[in-house]
């Protein structure tokens, strides 16, 4: 659920009061007694509220790495890596709760195994949980069997604590290759997510630098990377969050922004079965009638020797 500074969370269970089967005045079961006109109003007042609508089904794009989102409005996703930490993560959770903000935590499997109670706190607060592998290796430099172990064990550890398997993977160091991405998506159902805002808080353990970098790079649809294991980062968060709120930003989990993300524009090429693009067909133009004063066609100009070759669109990694 998207959140802003004015959001109020009420996730307590709905309750109803039992109504006495015997009406006052000695009436039979279920029959309202005379002189008790308020019974009908009372019954109406304690009727259970309708169940809330289920959240929309989120379907991430296939064979794609999310780095930011194309959304209408000042929506932004705060993401935190490398936890959970028993010292700093609970502090961050308090800051987020005070502001009604939902975030996404990319956790390490070995940290989940050490601190499952902190992961449960994250889930109970309504935040989204993604995988960051088990021990933070560069996935493109290890064997497929090792990738299976890193991701499979982490998903299982998250499931054992929360009852849900993660939908998203932030690969350590953001390192990924298209073939490996497809393999991970098919085998584990994980969509790759990187970032568009990086304060380098792992390198600069300075709250002011973390604040300045995030505020300088923040933009609508941004995915903000930071780490909830560093005290300097957590200490910078109240000021960062309050200033983003003052600028009109609203916050959501990755799934919130995936659901809002606009589809890419359709290119003017049609894919053929062999995978080669075909230019969109143009209507043939009618030839102009020749006239006596028509000049002979000019010779086509030779291309300049220094002309740059056409550029190909880069792939997403």
TORTIDREN-174351 format. One record per residue (C-alpha): residue in one letter; x, y, z; residue number from 1. Coordinates in Angstrom, 2 decimals. Example, Ala and Ser with C-alpha at 12.3 -4.5 7.8 and 13.67 -1.06 7.14 Angstrom:
<nodes>
@resn = A, east = 12.30, north = -4.50, up = 7.80, resi = 1
@resn = S, east = 13.67, north = -1.06, up = 7.14, resi = 2
</nodes>
This chain:
<nodes>
@resn = X, east = 0.00, north = 0.00, up = 0.00, resi = 1
@resn = X, east = 1.32, north = 3.42, up = -0.93, resi = 2
@resn = X, east = 1.97, north = 5.63, up = 2.03, resi = 3
@resn = X, east = 2.53, north = 9.29, up = 2.78, resi = 4
@resn = X, east = 3.07, north = 11.42, up = 5.85, resi = 5
@resn = X, east = -0.65, north = 11.56, up = 6.55, resi = 6
@resn = X, east = -1.22, north = 7.80, up = 6.32, resi = 7
@resn = X, east = -2.67, north = 6.14, up = 9.39, resi = 8
@resn = X, east = -2.24, north = 2.39, up = 9.77, resi = 9
@resn = X, east = -5.09, north = 0.39, up = 11.26, resi = 10
@resn = X, east = -4.48, north = -3.30, up = 10.81, resi = 11
@resn = X, east = -6.20, north = -4.57, up = 13.93, resi = 12
@resn = X, east = -8.74, north = -7.34, up = 13.45, resi = 13
@resn = X, east = -12.34, north = -6.29, up = 13.03, resi = 14
@resn = X, east = -14.51, north = -7.38, up = 15.99, resi = 15
@resn = X, east = -18.24, north = -7.66, up = 16.65, resi = 16
@resn = X, east = -20.17, north = -7.78, up = 19.89, resi = 17
@resn = X, east = -22.48, north = -10.71, up = 20.58, resi = 18
@resn = X, east = -26.15, north = -9.88, up = 20.88, resi = 19
@resn = X, east = -28.23, north = -11.57, up = 23.57, resi = 20
@resn = X, east = -30.59, north = -14.16, up = 22.24, resi = 21
@resn = X, east = -33.21, north = -13.27, up = 24.87, resi = 22
@resn = X, east = -34.84, north = -9.87, up = 24.56, resi = 23
@resn = X, east = -35.63, north = -7.96, up = 27.78, resi = 24
@resn = X, east = -39.08, north = -8.43, up = 29.21, resi = 25
@resn = X, east = -39.16, north = -12.24, up = 29.03, resi = 26
@resn = X, east = -39.64, north = -12.46, up = 25.23, resi = 27
@resn = X, east = -38.72, north = -15.58, up = 23.30, resi = 28
@resn = X, east = -35.39, north = -16.18, up = 21.57, resi = 29
@resn = X, east = -34.73, north = -13.79, up = 18.76, resi = 30
@resn = X, east = -37.94, north = -11.82, up = 19.28, resi = 31
@resn = X, east = -37.59, north = -8.11, up = 20.16, resi = 32
@resn = X, east = -39.47, north = -7.12, up = 23.31, resi = 33
@resn = X, east = -41.87, north = -4.24, up = 23.64, resi = 34
@resn = X, east = -40.46, north = -1.04, up = 24.95, resi = 35
@resn = X, east = -36.98, north = -1.77, up = 23.51, resi = 36
@resn = X, east = -36.92, north = 0.23, up = 20.27, resi = 37
@resn = X, east = -33.13, north = 0.59, up = 20.38, resi = 38
@resn = X, east = -32.40, north = -3.08, up = 19.72, resi = 39
@resn = X, east = -32.58, north = -2.79, up = 15.94, resi = 40
@resn = X, east = -30.30, north = 0.24, up = 15.91, resi = 41
@resn = X, east = -27.86, north = -1.55, up = 18.23, resi = 42
@resn = X, east = -27.79, north = -4.60, up = 15.99, resi = 43
@resn = X, east = -27.09, north = -2.37, up = 12.99, resi = 44
@resn = X, east = -24.32, north = -0.49, up = 14.80, resi = 45
@resn = X, east = -22.33, north = -3.60, up = 15.65, resi = 46
@resn = X, east = -22.66, north = -5.29, up = 12.27, resi = 47
@resn = X, east = -19.23, north = -6.33, up = 10.95, resi = 48
@resn = X, east = -17.61, north = -3.96, up = 8.49, resi = 49
@resn = X, east = -17.18, north = -5.21, up = 4.92, resi = 50
@resn = X, east = -13.88, north = -6.92, up = 4.24, resi = 51
@resn = X, east = -11.25, north = -4.71, up = 2.56, resi = 52
@resn = X, east = -10.65, north = -5.20, up = -1.13, resi = 53
@resn = X, east = -7.75, north = -7.56, up = -1.87, resi = 54
@resn = X, east = -4.56, north = -5.90, up = -3.12, resi = 55
@resn = X, east = -4.06, north = -5.86, up = -6.90, resi = 56
@resn = X, east = -2.15, north = -8.74, up = -8.41, resi = 57
@resn = X, east = 1.36, north = -7.57, up = -9.26, resi = 58
@resn = X, east = 2.98, north = -9.00, up = -12.37, resi = 59
@resn = X, east = 6.57, north = -7.81, up = -12.87, resi = 60
@resn = X, east = 7.90, north = -7.51, up = -16.40, resi = 61
@resn = X, east = 9.66, north = -10.58, up = -17.77, resi = 62
@resn = X, east = 13.38, north = -10.69, up = -18.55, resi = 63
@resn = X, east = 13.80, north = -7.22, up = -17.17, resi = 64
@resn = X, east = 15.89, north = -5.46, up = -14.54, resi = 65
@resn = X, east = 14.13, north = -2.68, up = -12.66, resi = 66
@resn = X, east = 16.31, north = 0.35, up = -11.97, resi = 67
@resn = X, east = 13.56, north = 2.94, up = -11.65, resi = 68
@resn = X, east = 9.89, north = 3.37, up = -12.55, resi = 69
@resn = X, east = 7.91, north = 5.47, up = -14.99, resi = 70
@resn = X, east = 5.03, north = 6.63, up = -12.80, resi = 71
@resn = X, east = 2.57, north = 9.49, up = -12.59, resi = 72
@resn = X, east = 3.26, north = 11.45, up = -9.43, resi = 73
@resn = X, east = 6.05, north = 11.80, up = -6.89, resi = 74
@resn = X, east = 6.27, north = 8.16, up = -5.87, resi = 75
@resn = X, east = 9.54, north = 6.71, up = -4.63, resi = 76
@resn = X, east = 10.76, north = 3.34, up = -3.31, resi = 77
@resn = X, east = 13.11, north = 3.18, up = -0.32, resi = 78
@resn = X, east = 15.13, north = -0.05, up = -0.24, resi = 79
@resn = X, east = 17.57, north = -1.33, up = 2.38, resi = 80
@resn = X, east = 20.20, north = -4.04, up = 1.91, resi = 81
@resn = X, east = 22.34, north = -6.49, up = 3.90, resi = 82
@resn = X, east = 20.19, north = -6.90, up = 7.02, resi = 83
@resn = X, east = 18.44, north = -7.69, up = 9.16, resi = 84
@resn = X, east = 20.54, north = -6.23, up = 11.96, resi = 85
@resn = X, east = 19.38, north = -6.59, up = 15.57, resi = 86
@resn = X, east = 20.93, north = -3.23, up = 16.45, resi = 87
@resn = X, east = 20.00, north = -0.86, up = 13.62, resi = 88
@resn = X, east = 17.06, north = -2.42, up = 11.76, resi = 89
@resn = X, east = 14.59, north = -2.03, up = 14.67, resi = 90
@resn = X, east = 15.59, north = 1.64, up = 14.94, resi = 91
@resn = X, east = 14.83, north = 2.13, up = 11.26, resi = 92
@resn = X, east = 11.51, north = 0.31, up = 11.58, resi = 93
@resn = X, east = 10.48, north = 2.76, up = 14.30, resi = 94
@resn = X, east = 11.34, north = 5.72, up = 12.07, resi = 95
@resn = X, east = 9.33, north = 4.29, up = 9.18, resi = 96
@resn = X, east = 6.35, north = 3.46, up = 11.37, resi = 97
@resn = X, east = 6.23, north = 6.95, up = 12.85, resi = 98
@resn = X, east = 5.89, north = 8.35, up = 9.33, resi = 99
@resn = X, east = 3.57, north = 5.68, up = 7.93, resi = 100
@resn = X, east = 6.15, north = 4.64, up = 5.33, resi = 101
@resn = X, east = 6.45, north = 1.20, up = 3.76, resi = 102
@resn = X, east = 9.82, north = 0.12, up = 2.36, resi = 103
@resn = X, east = 11.51, north = -2.94, up = 0.85, resi = 104
@resn = X, east = 14.27, north = -4.86, up = 2.65, resi = 105
@resn = X, east = 16.69, north = -7.00, up = 0.64, resi = 106
@resn = X, east = 17.97, north = -9.41, up = 3.26, resi = 107
@resn = X, east = 20.90, north = -11.82, up = 3.40, resi = 108
@resn = X, east = 20.03, north = -15.43, up = 4.15, resi = 109
@resn = X, east = 22.80, north = -15.81, up = 6.73, resi = 110
@resn = X, east = 21.51, north = -12.73, up = 8.59, resi = 111
@resn = X, east = 17.97, north = -14.14, up = 8.52, resi = 112
@resn = X, east = 19.27, north = -17.38, up = 10.04, resi = 113
@resn = X, east = 20.97, north = -15.42, up = 12.83, resi = 114
@resn = X, east = 18.15, north = -12.95, up = 13.51, resi = 115
@resn = X, east = 14.79, north = -14.41, up = 12.43, resi = 116
@resn = X, east = 12.97, north = -12.31, up = 15.06, resi = 117
@resn = X, east = 14.10, north = -9.12, up = 13.31, resi = 118
@resn = X, east = 12.89, north = -10.39, up = 9.94, resi = 119
@resn = X, east = 9.52, north = -11.14, up = 11.54, resi = 120
@resn = X, east = 9.40, north = -7.55, up = 12.81, resi = 121
@resn = X, east = 9.94, north = -6.31, up = 9.26, resi = 122
@resn = X, east = 7.15, north = -8.51, up = 7.92, resi = 123
@resn = X, east = 4.77, north = -7.69, up = 10.77, resi = 124
@resn = X, east = 5.22, north = -3.97, up = 10.08, resi = 125
@resn = X, east = 3.97, north = -4.52, up = 6.51, resi = 126
@resn = X, east = 7.23, north = -3.99, up = 4.66, resi = 127
@resn = X, east = 8.24, north = -5.99, up = 1.61, resi = 128
@resn = X, east = 11.08, north = -8.51, up = 1.82, resi = 129
@resn = X, east = 13.37, north = -9.39, up = -1.07, resi = 130
@resn = X, east = 16.39, north = -11.65, up = -1.46, resi = 131
@resn = X, east = 19.99, north = -10.40, up = -1.50, resi = 132
@resn = X, east = 21.49, north = -13.92, up = -1.66, resi = 133
@resn = X, east = 22.78, north = -15.95, up = 1.29, resi = 134
@resn = X, east = 26.35, north = -14.67, up = 1.68, resi = 135
@resn = X, east = 26.70, north = -11.79, up = -0.81, resi = 136
@resn = X, east = 28.84, north = -13.34, up = -3.59, resi = 137
@resn = X, east = 28.97, north = -11.90, up = -7.10, resi = 138
@resn = X, east = 26.49, north = -14.26, up = -8.74, resi = 139
@resn = X, east = 28.01, north = -13.90, up = -12.21, resi = 140
@resn = X, east = 31.31, north = -15.36, up = -10.95, resi = 141
@resn = X, east = 30.11, north = -18.52, up = -9.24, resi = 142
@resn = X, east = 28.78, north = -21.81, up = -10.58, resi = 143
@resn = X, east = 25.14, north = -22.48, up = -11.33, resi = 144
@resn = X, east = 25.01, north = -24.94, up = -8.45, resi = 145
@resn = X, east = 26.34, north = -22.25, up = -6.13, resi = 146
@resn = X, east = 23.73, north = -19.79, up = -7.42, resi = 147
@resn = X, east = 21.04, north = -22.39, up = -6.70, resi = 148
@resn = X, east = 22.29, north = -22.76, up = -3.14, resi = 149
@resn = X, east = 22.60, north = -19.03, up = -2.51, resi = 150
@resn = X, east = 19.12, north = -18.18, up = -3.75, resi = 151
@resn = X, east = 17.27, north = -21.35, up = -2.82, resi = 152
@resn = X, east = 18.44, north = -21.33, up = 0.78, resi = 153
@resn = X, east = 17.65, north = -17.64, up = 1.18, resi = 154
@resn = X, east = 14.12, north = -18.01, up = -0.20, resi = 155
@resn = X, east = 13.54, north = -20.95, up = 2.11, resi = 156
@resn = X, east = 14.82, north = -19.06, up = 5.16, resi = 157
@resn = X, east = 12.51, north = -16.13, up = 4.39, resi = 158
@resn = X, east = 9.60, north = -18.51, up = 3.89, resi = 159
@resn = X, east = 10.21, north = -20.26, up = 7.21, resi = 160
@resn = X, east = 9.87, north = -16.94, up = 9.07, resi = 161
@resn = X, east = 7.23, north = -15.09, up = 7.06, resi = 162
@resn = X, east = 5.27, north = -17.78, up = 5.22, resi = 163
@resn = X, east = 6.04, north = -16.04, up = 1.92, resi = 164
@resn = X, east = 8.79, north = -16.46, up = -0.63, resi = 165
@resn = X, east = 10.41, north = -13.35, up = -2.06, resi = 166
@resn = X, east = 9.43, north = -11.97, up = -5.46, resi = 167
@resn = X, east = 12.49, north = -9.80, up = -6.01, resi = 168
@resn = X, east = 16.25, north = -10.27, up = -6.00, resi = 169
@resn = X, east = 18.84, north = -7.55, up = -5.67, resi = 170
@resn = X, east = 22.01, north = -9.24, up = -6.91, resi = 171
@resn = X, east = 25.07, north = -8.38, up = -4.83, resi = 172
@resn = X, east = 27.00, north = -5.50, up = -6.41, resi = 173
@resn = X, east = 24.17, north = -5.20, up = -8.95, resi = 174
@resn = X, east = 26.01, north = -7.76, up = -11.07, resi = 175
@resn = X, east = 23.85, north = -9.70, up = -13.52, resi = 176
@resn = X, east = 23.92, north = -11.16, up = -17.05, resi = 177
@resn = X, east = 20.87, north = -11.68, up = -19.31, resi = 178
@resn = X, east = 21.22, north = -15.47, up = -19.45, resi = 179
@resn = X, east = 21.60, north = -15.75, up = -15.68, resi = 180
@resn = X, east = 18.69, north = -13.39, up = -15.15, resi = 181
@resn = X, east = 16.45, north = -15.61, up = -17.27, resi = 182
@resn = X, east = 17.61, north = -18.71, up = -15.40, resi = 183
@resn = X, east = 16.92, north = -17.12, up = -11.99, resi = 184
@resn = X, east = 13.52, north = -15.87, up = -13.08, resi = 185
@resn = X, east = 12.48, north = -19.27, up = -14.44, resi = 186
@resn = X, east = 13.83, north = -21.36, up = -11.55, resi = 187
@resn = X, east = 13.11, north = -19.16, up = -8.53, resi = 188
@resn = X, east = 10.47, north = -16.71, up = -9.76, resi = 189
@resn = X, east = 12.68, north = -13.77, up = -8.81, resi = 190
@resn = X, east = 12.64, north = -10.45, up = -10.65, resi = 191
@resn = X, east = 15.92, north = -8.51, up = -10.65, resi = 192
@resn = X, east = 15.88, north = -5.07, up = -9.02, resi = 193
@resn = X, east = 18.80, north = -2.64, up = -8.89, resi = 194
@resn = X, east = 18.59, north = 1.10, up = -8.18, resi = 195
@resn = X, east = 18.74, north = 4.65, up = -9.51, resi = 196
@resn = X, east = 19.87, north = 6.44, up = -6.31, resi = 197
@resn = X, east = 23.09, north = 5.32, up = -4.62, resi = 198
@resn = X, east = 24.55, north = 7.31, up = -1.71, resi = 199
@resn = X, east = 27.56, north = 4.96, up = -1.41, resi = 200
@resn = X, east = 26.75, north = 4.73, up = 2.29, resi = 201
@resn = X, east = 28.86, north = 1.55, up = 2.56, resi = 202
@resn = X, east = 31.88, north = 3.63, up = 1.57, resi = 203
@resn = X, east = 31.15, north = 6.96, up = 3.24, resi = 204
@resn = X, east = 30.07, north = 6.27, up = 6.81, resi = 205
@resn = X, east = 28.93, north = 9.86, up = 7.16, resi = 206
@resn = X, east = 25.28, north = 10.77, up = 7.81, resi = 207
@resn = X, east = 25.59, north = 14.17, up = 6.14, resi = 208
@resn = X, east = 27.05, north = 12.68, up = 2.96, resi = 209
@resn = X, east = 24.31, north = 10.03, up = 2.87, resi = 210
@resn = X, east = 21.66, north = 12.74, up = 3.25, resi = 211
@resn = X, east = 23.18, north = 15.00, up = 0.60, resi = 212
@resn = X, east = 23.60, north = 12.21, up = -1.96, resi = 213
@resn = X, east = 20.05, north = 10.89, up = -1.64, resi = 214
@resn = X, east = 18.46, north = 14.34, up = -1.73, resi = 215
@resn = X, east = 20.51, north = 15.30, up = -4.79, resi = 216
@resn = X, east = 19.58, north = 12.15, up = -6.74, resi = 217
@resn = X, east = 15.97, north = 11.60, up = -5.67, resi = 218
@resn = X, east = 13.37, north = 11.87, up = -8.44, resi = 219
@resn = X, east = 9.86, north = 10.56, up = -9.12, resi = 220
@resn = X, east = 9.97, north = 6.81, up = -9.74, resi = 221
@resn = X, east = 13.38, north = 6.41, up = -8.14, resi = 222
@resn = X, east = 14.61, north = 3.29, up = -6.36, resi = 223
@resn = X, east = 16.78, north = 4.45, up = -3.46, resi = 224
@resn = X, east = 19.54, north = 2.09, up = -2.35, resi = 225
@resn = X, east = 20.93, north = 2.20, up = 1.18, resi = 226
@resn = X, east = 21.87, north = -0.21, up = 3.97, resi = 227
@resn = X, east = 20.11, north = -0.70, up = 7.28, resi = 228
@resn = X, east = 23.22, north = -2.22, up = 8.87, resi = 229
@resn = X, east = 25.16, north = 1.05, up = 9.15, resi = 230
@resn = X, east = 24.40, north = 3.34, up = 12.12, resi = 231
@resn = X, east = 25.38, north = 6.40, up = 10.06, resi = 232
@resn = X, east = 22.80, north = 5.55, up = 7.41, resi = 233
@resn = X, east = 20.03, north = 4.90, up = 9.91, resi = 234
@resn = X, east = 20.88, north = 8.14, up = 11.72, resi = 235
@resn = X, east = 20.47, north = 10.05, up = 8.45, resi = 236
@resn = X, east = 17.04, north = 8.61, up = 7.67, resi = 237
@resn = X, east = 14.73, north = 10.84, up = 9.78, resi = 238
@resn = X, east = 16.01, north = 13.98, up = 8.08, resi = 239
@resn = X, east = 15.98, north = 12.35, up = 4.62, resi = 240
@resn = X, east = 12.44, north = 11.03, up = 4.99, resi = 241
@resn = X, east = 11.09, north = 14.30, up = 6.41, resi = 242
@resn = X, east = 12.63, north = 16.35, up = 3.62, resi = 243
@resn = X, east = 11.30, north = 13.99, up = 0.96, resi = 244
@resn = X, east = 7.86, north = 14.26, up = 2.53, resi = 245
@resn = X, east = 8.17, north = 18.07, up = 2.53, resi = 246
@resn = X, east = 8.95, north = 17.92, up = -1.20, resi = 247
@resn = X, east = 5.71, north = 16.01, up = -1.79, resi = 248
@resn = X, east = 7.06, north = 12.50, up = -2.19, resi = 249
@resn = X, east = 4.95, north = 9.46, up = -1.40, resi = 250
@resn = X, east = 6.45, north = 6.09, up = -0.58, resi = 251
@resn = X, east = 5.68, north = 2.56, up = -1.67, resi = 252
@resn = X, east = 7.10, north = -0.92, up = -1.74, resi = 253
@resn = X, east = 8.56, north = -2.28, up = -4.93, resi = 254
@resn = X, east = 5.31, north = -4.10, up = -5.68, resi = 255
@resn = X, east = 3.40, north = -0.84, up = -5.24, resi = 256
@resn = X, east = 5.52, north = 0.88, up = -7.86, resi = 257
@resn = X, east = 5.66, north = -2.14, up = -10.16, resi = 258
@resn = X, east = 1.87, north = -2.01, up = -10.24, resi = 259
@resn = X, east = 2.00, north = 1.70, up = -11.16, resi = 260
@resn = X, east = 4.82, north = 1.40, up = -13.71, resi = 261
@resn = X, east = 3.78, north = 2.35, up = -17.22, resi = 262
@resn = X, east = 4.38, north = -0.07, up = -20.05, resi = 263
@resn = X, east = 7.19, north = 0.93, up = -22.40, resi = 264
@resn = X, east = 6.22, north = 2.64, up = -25.62, resi = 265
@resn = X, east = 5.75, north = 0.31, up = -28.57, resi = 266
@resn = X, east = 8.52, north = 0.70, up = -31.12, resi = 267
@resn = X, east = 7.77, north = 1.08, up = -34.81, resi = 268
@resn = X, east = 9.22, north = -2.31, up = -35.66, resi = 269
@resn = X, east = 7.55, north = -5.69, up = -35.79, resi = 270
@resn = X, east = 9.45, north = -8.77, up = -34.62, resi = 271
@resn = X, east = 9.62, north = -11.60, up = -37.10, resi = 272
@resn = X, east = 9.72, north = -15.29, up = -36.10, resi = 273
@resn = X, east = 13.46, north = -15.35, up = -36.79, resi = 274
@resn = X, east = 13.96, north = -12.55, up = -34.28, resi = 275
@resn = X, east = 15.02, north = -9.90, up = -36.80, resi = 276
@resn = X, east = 13.18, north = -6.58, up = -36.77, resi = 277
@resn = X, east = 11.18, north = -5.38, up = -39.74, resi = 278
@resn = X, east = 10.72, north = -1.69, up = -40.39, resi = 279
@resn = X, east = 7.16, north = -0.43, up = -40.32, resi = 280
@resn = X, east = 5.75, north = -0.27, up = -43.83, resi = 281
@resn = X, east = 5.13, north = 3.15, up = -45.39, resi = 282
@resn = X, east = 2.48, north = 4.01, up = -47.94, resi = 283
@resn = X, east = 3.92, north = 4.23, up = -51.47, resi = 284
@resn = X, east = 3.95, north = 7.75, up = -52.89, resi = 285
@resn = X, east = 2.55, north = 8.43, up = -56.35, resi = 286
@resn = X, east = 5.18, north = 9.60, up = -58.86, resi = 287
@resn = X, east = 4.86, north = 13.22, up = -59.94, resi = 288
@resn = X, east = 4.25, north = 13.76, up = -63.68, resi = 289
@resn = X, east = 7.28, north = 14.94, up = -65.63, resi = 290
@resn = X, east = 7.17, north = 18.49, up = -67.06, resi = 291
@resn = X, east = 9.22, north = 20.24, up = -69.72, resi = 292
@resn = X, east = 10.87, north = 22.42, up = -67.13, resi = 293
@resn = X, east = 11.75, north = 19.57, up = -64.82, resi = 294
@resn = X, east = 15.43, north = 19.43, up = -63.98, resi = 295
@resn = X, east = 17.28, north = 16.12, up = -64.01, resi = 296
@resn = X, east = 17.58, north = 14.46, up = -60.68, resi = 297
@resn = X, east = 20.56, north = 15.56, up = -58.68, resi = 298
@resn = X, east = 23.22, north = 12.99, up = -57.97, resi = 299
@resn = X, east = 22.96, north = 11.57, up = -54.44, resi = 300
@resn = X, east = 25.52, north = 13.01, up = -52.09, resi = 301
@resn = X, east = 28.24, north = 10.68, up = -50.92, resi = 302
@resn = X, east = 28.17, north = 9.95, up = -47.21, resi = 303
@resn = X, east = 30.81, north = 11.72, up = -45.18, resi = 304
@resn = X, east = 33.78, north = 9.58, up = -44.33, resi = 305
@resn = X, east = 33.54, north = 10.58, up = -40.70, resi = 306
@resn = X, east = 29.87, north = 9.75, up = -40.34, resi = 307
@resn = X, east = 29.26, north = 7.66, up = -37.22, resi = 308
@resn = X, east = 27.63, north = 4.24, up = -37.64, resi = 309
@resn = X, east = 24.04, north = 3.93, up = -36.40, resi = 310
@resn = X, east = 23.85, north = 3.23, up = -32.67, resi = 311
@resn = X, east = 22.04, north = 0.22, up = -31.30, resi = 312
@resn = X, east = 19.82, north = 0.45, up = -28.28, resi = 313
@resn = X, east = 21.60, north = -0.92, up = -25.25, resi = 314
@resn = X, east = 20.18, north = -3.86, up = -23.33, resi = 315
@resn = X, east = 19.05, north = -3.76, up = -19.74, resi = 316
@resn = X, east = 21.23, north = -5.65, up = -17.26, resi = 317
</nodes>
